[in-house]
C-alpha cells in the first residue's frame, strides 16, 4: 500500500500585551522568526498567522486565540507554533486545558525560543516544567507590584483611581486637590440629605436643578449614597478595601487608612451624623424611612412560556454608575438546570413601558373609524417592536370593542353631566382635583425659586418642595388603593382604565415628551418601588420565551399575543 504522508499545516500564534510593545517581544519580530522556522525547520509554507495585539496572556479571552482553537477543533491544523510559551498562555490551568485539546486533535505544540516540541515525551515534560516556572514568575511579579502599591498608599501617595466629585488630580503633587466649585455641590448634597433623609429625593432635587455628576450624568440614589459614604471628603485616604474582580469588602486588617491625609470638604461631625441617618434607614428604624436594598420590578409577574413556572428574581451584574438591574431566570433552570429562559430589566422594562405608553395613546385617540390595522400600528410604534410581525387578531378585536365601549361611556357621562356611577370613581375624581391644586402650588414654588434672587434659600426650597411632593404622593397612593389591590384578580374595564391613567400620571413627571420613552434612563433615575407599583397596577402577567416577550396580560383580563417575524 502506498504511504501517504500527513500534510502539515501550521497555526502561528503571536501576541503582545500592549499595543505599543516593541523590541524583543514585538509582533513583527515574532512573525518573522516563526515564518522562518516554519519554512526552514518544519519545511512548509503552509501556515496561517493568528495575531492578538494588546491582550494579556493571563486569560484566554482573546479573539485570534479563540478563532485558532475553533479551527483546531475542525482539524484544520497539525502544528501550533509560538515564539515563547508565555505568548500563548501564562496560566497553568488554561494551558493544561488547551494542551489537552491539542492532544485530542493530534496537534503538535512547538515553542521556538524554549527549543522543544511536544511530539516527544521529553518535549512534553519540559513544556510542563517551563510553564510552572512561568506562572510562578507572574505571581511573584504580581506580589511585588502589590507590595509597592501598599507601600505607596501607606505614605499617602495616590495609586490611581477615579477622582471623586469635589476634587481634581494635581499633576505636580500627584494627588487630588479640592475643586471649590464642585466642593459646593458636595456640601449641598450633605445638607440636603440632613433635611430630606432620602437619597432618592436628593437625587431628584439635583436632577431638577440641572446639576451634573462628575461624569456629566444623571443622579441616582446610588451615586448620592456613594458620596455620603465616602470618607475621602473628611480627609481620610483609604486603599486596598475591596477585591478587584468581585468588588467585595476585604477584611479591615488589610486596609490602608490614613486620617487627615488631605484637605477635607465635609466636617467629621456632619459626616458622622449623615452616616448615622443612612445606617438607621438601612436598618429600618421606625423614625426614619425604610430603604429596601433591592426591588425587582417584575417579581411575580414574569412566567416561562415553555413550562409555565415563574421566573426567579436576582441581581444582574453592575453597569455604569453602579446601576444594578434585576435579572429573571426560569425556576426550572435555577433548580434543575433545565429550561434556560431568562431576561433582564434592561430588555423587559423598555419594551413594557413603551407598549403601555402606546396603549394609552391608542385609548385617547381611538374612534369607530379605526381599523384593526390602525390599532396594531399604534400599539407597535417604535423601534423596540420592529421584530414583531403582528398581534393576534382576536386580541385586537377584544381590545377594540372594550376601548370603544369605555370611551363612549366616558363621553356620555361628561356630555350629560351625569353623576358618577359608583363611589369609587367619584372618590378618584375628587382626589384628582385635589392633586391638581398641589401640582399648581408646586409649579408656582419652582418658578419662585428659579426666577427670584433671594426669596428662598436652597434649604427652604427643599423643605417646601418636599412637603408638597409628600402630599401628591399620598394622594397618588389613595387613587391607586381605590382600585383592586390583588394583582392576580382581574378588575372591571372601568377600574382598569382609571387605574391606568392614575398610575401613568404618577410616572409622567419623570418622562420626556418624546414618542419613545428611554427605559434605561427611568431605571437609573426613578425609585424601583415606584416602577414596581406602576407595573403591578396595570399588568397581571408577562410570558417569556427565547429572550422575547410572548404575551402581556393586563389587569382587565385582556391578553396581547405577539407573533415575531
Secondary structure, DSSP 8 states (H G I E B T S, - for coil): ---------EEEEEEESSTT--GGG-HHHHHHHHHHHHHHTS----EEEEEEES--TT-S--HHHHHHHHHHHTT--SEEEESSHHHH-S-HHHHHHHHHHHHHTT-EEEETTTTEETTSHHHHHHHHHHHHHHHHHHHHHHHHHHHHHHHHHHTT--------TTEEEETTTTEEEE-HHHHHHHHHHHHHHHHH--HHHHHHHHHHTT---TTS----HHHHHHHHH-GGGGT-EEES-B-TTT--B--GGG-EEETT-S--SS-HHHHHHHHHHHHHHHHT-TTS----S---TTTTTEEETTT--BEEEEE----GGG---EEEEEHHHHHHS----EEEHHHHHHHHHHHHHHHHHHHHH--TT--HHHHHHHHT-SGGGTTEEEE-HHHHHHHHHHHHHHHHHHHHHHHTT---SSHHHHHHHHHHHHHHHHHHHHHHHHHHHHS-SSSS-HHHHHHHHHHHHHHHHHHHHHHHHTS---TTS---HHHHHHHHHHHHHHHHTT--S-SS--HHHHHHHS-HHHHHHHHHHHEEEEEEETTEEEEEEETTS-EEEEEE-
